[in-house]
Amino acid sequence: MFKYKFGPINVQVTFDKSVQLLEEELTEYYSHVASQTHKSEHHCHIKEWNLGSYKSLEEDEILWRGTSVEVNTKRNIKIIGEWDKDLNSIVSVSEGSEHKTINDRKRYWEFSQRVSIYPKLVKENCFMVHCAAIIVDGKANLFMGPSGAGKSTIAEKALSSGYKLLTDDTAIVQVVGDTLYAYSSPYKSKSGLIGDTSCYIVNNFYILSQSEQEKVVELTKGDFLKCLQERIYDSEYTSHLFPYKSKSLGGEVGMELMKHAYRTAKIFKAFEYKFTKESDLKDLFEKITLT
């Protein structure tokens, strides 16, 4: 048995006897967020973890049947998930033999846990967003953008300016009334950053792009909503796993994600931030404070 923190949720993972040889390796991937608490809000049971038995498809195939899903991917992994009425899960994983890197199994583990917990996460009014989260005056400022927009650069600027970085890759956001709370995800980013386990009230959202001239403008609610939805669904397979039109648990999750995005865009401000190599984040936060 293994327990860890996934944002505000305490997760308990148990392993079938057939998986015991892999248990130590799999749990090591989340050792930095291991939890000693006795309580848990989500239970994931790893029923199977088959090695080398899966053959990748040319295109991903995701099949929902009520509260169960079968995910056949083109990326050397198959996952079958089943959920009970409390959204606890039983997960079976099959790896192929087409490993690309030595970190493949770590990615498979993270994917299996994301599939397992997402229905529970959404029920707890949470969603995941691809962003860098910078702490300023005790509050989280989320910088979003597609790959190449400059999240890693902004993260480096934040650290060099003396700001605390909650995450440079993915944040877990929880909606509580008209307030949002940001947590670091348990994923270790490519930079190796491990965020702390604290949560912070969200202050503002920023949409990033690199430019030859610095500019900050407030986005319309419509543009903010579009950008937020893109970053919520930016995480691997999220849009395919949880299609909101599906008459299944996956559809329910997809619909709740849309509601969270609409509510967030309605309540919060977002700014387009075009930055240059010389841009200073301290200047940015001073400008926003004055608006």
N, C-alpha and C positions, 0 to 999 in steps of 0.2 A: 504494500500500500504506500501511496505517496500523496502528499498534500502540497498545494502551491496556491499563490495568489494570482488571479487574473483580474486586474483592476479591483473593483469592489467585491468581487466574488471569490470565496474560498472554494477551491476545487479539490475533490478527493478522487484519485485514480487508483483503481485496483486492476490486477492482472491475472488472467487465467493461468493455470499451471503450465500450459504449453508455451507461454510467453516469458516465463521466469528467466530464461537465459539472456533475454534482452532487457529485462527490467532495470538493471543497474545502469546500462547505457542510456536507455530512454529517459529515465528520471534525472540523469546528470545534466541533460540539456536545460532543465528548468531548476537546477539546484540553487541558482541565485535568487529565486523567488519562492523557495521552499517555505512552507508554513507549518508551525507547530500547534496551531489552534485545534481544538477538539471539534469545533463545528465546521460544517461544510454546506454550501448552498447548491452545489452541483456535484453529482457523482458520475464519473465516466469509467465504465468497465471495458478494458481491452480484452475482447474475447479471443481474437486471433491476431497474429502478426506473421504472415507467411513470407518467406524469403525466396526470391527468384521465380515465383510461380506466375507472375502477371506479365502479359504481353501488351505493350502500349498500343492504343488505337491511333489512327491517323487524326481523328478529331475527338474532342472531349464529349462524353455522353453522361448526362445526369438524369436519373430516373427516380421520381418521387412516387411513392405509393402511401398515401395517408401520412403516417408519422415515421416513415422509413425512407431512406434514400440510398441509392447505389451510384457511386461516382467512379466512372471508368475514364481515366485521363490519358493524354498523349505524353505524359511526363513520368512514366515509369511507376505509377502508383494507382491502386484501386482502394476505395474506402466504402464500406457499408456501415450506415448508422441507423440506429433505432432509438426512439425516445418514448418514455412513459408519460403518464399524465402530469408528473412533476418536472418533466423535461430533463430527467436523468437519462443517460445514454449508454448503449452497448455498441462498441465500435470494433469492426474487423478491418484489418489492413493487409493488403497484398502488395509486396514490392516486386518489380521486375528485375531483370539482370542488367539493364542498360544504365547503370549508374554513370553520372556525368562528373561528379566531384566527390571528394571524401565527406562532404557535408550533406550529402543527399538524405541520409536517414534523419538527420536533424530537421531538415525541411519537411520530411514526411511526418515526423512527430508533431511539429508545429501545425501542419495542415490538419492532421487528425484531431488535435485539440481545438482548433478553430471551428471545425465542423461540429464537434461535440458540444461546445459551449455556446455557440451563437444563438440558438433559440432561447436559452436561459438568459443570455446577456441582453437580448432585446426585450424580454419580459421584464427585466430589471431596469428598463428605460435607458439602455446603453447602446452605443454604436461605436464602431472603430473608424478612425479617419487617418488617412495617409498624410502626415504633416511633421514639421519640427515644432516642438513646444518649448517656448522660452519663458522663464519665470522673471517677471518684472514687478517689483513692489509686492511680492507675495501672490501674484496672480499669473495665470497662464495665458500666453498669447500664441495662437496657433497659426503657423505659416504653412499654407497649402500650395500645391502646384503639381503638375505632372512631372514625370521623370525628366531631369535636365533643367527644371525651372530654377533651381538654385537652393533647395532645402539644405543640402549639405554645406553649401557656402554660407548660408545664413547661420547655420548651427556653429560653424567655425568662427564667424564674426561675433556671435553671442558669447562664446567662451573667451575669446580674446578681449572682449569688452568687459569681462567680469560678471556676466550674467550666468545664472544657473540654467542648465538644459535638462528638461524633463525627458525628452526623447528627440531623436533626429530622424525618426522613421514612422512610427505608428503610435497614436494616442487612443486611449479608450475614454469616451466622453459619456457621462451620465447626466440625464435630465432630471432635475428635482425642482418641480414648480417652474419658476422663471429663472432658475439658476442652473448653470452647467458646471460640472466638475470634471477635471481632466486627470487621468492616470496614465502612467507609462505602461505600455504593453510588455509582456514578458520576453518578447523577441529581442535577441541581441542583433543590433543593426550591423551593416557591413563595416561601419567604423569601429565596431567593438564596444560602443557605448551601452552601458546598462543603466537604465533610469532607476530612480529611487521608488519606493513603494508609497510615497505620500500622494495626496490628492490636492489639487489647487482649483480654486474658482476660475472659470474662464473669463477673460477680460474682453479680448477682441480676436477677430479672424482677419488674416491677411492672405491675399492671393498674390503669389510671387511671379515675377518675370524679370529677366536680366535686360538691361538697357544701357544705352550710352548716356542717358540723362535721367537723373533721379526724379521720380514723381509719385505722389501719394494722392489718391482720389477715393472717395467713398463709393462703394458699389450700390447699384439698385438692388432691391430685394430679389428681383427675378434673376439677375446675374449671380448674386450670392448663392441662391438656391441651386442654380445649375452647377456652379463650381463645387458646392458642398456635396451634391449628389455624386458628382464624378469622383471626388476623393473618398467618399464612403464606399463606392463600388470599385475603387482603385485596387483594393486588396485582392489578392489572387482568388479567382473563382466566385467572389461574393455575388456579383450580378447574375451569374449563371446558376449558382446554388440556390438562390432565394428569389426566383422570379415571382413578382407580386401578383401576376395573373393566375398562378397555379392554384388549384383547389387542393391544397395540401398544407402540411406544416411549413414547408418551404415558402409557400405563397403568403401565409400569415406573417412569417418573419419579414419577407420582402415588403409587405404592406406597412408593417410597423416601422421599418427603416425609413420609408418614404414619409411617414407621419413625423418622425423625429427630425428629419431634414426640413420639412415645412415649418415646424414649430421653431426650430433653431433660427432659420432665416427670418422668420417673422419678428422674433424678439431681439436678435443681436445685430450689431453693425459688422460690416466687413469692408476692408479697404484693399484696393489694388495697389500693390507696392512694386514699382519698377525701380530696381536698384542697380548701382554700378559697382565696380571694384573698389571705389573710394567711399562708398556709402557707409555712414556711421549709424549704428542702431540706436545710439543714445539720442541722436538728432531726431530719428523717426519717432521714438516714444515721447519726446518732448513736444513734437508737432501734434501728435494724436491727443496728448493731454490737454492741449490748448483748444482743440476743436469742440 
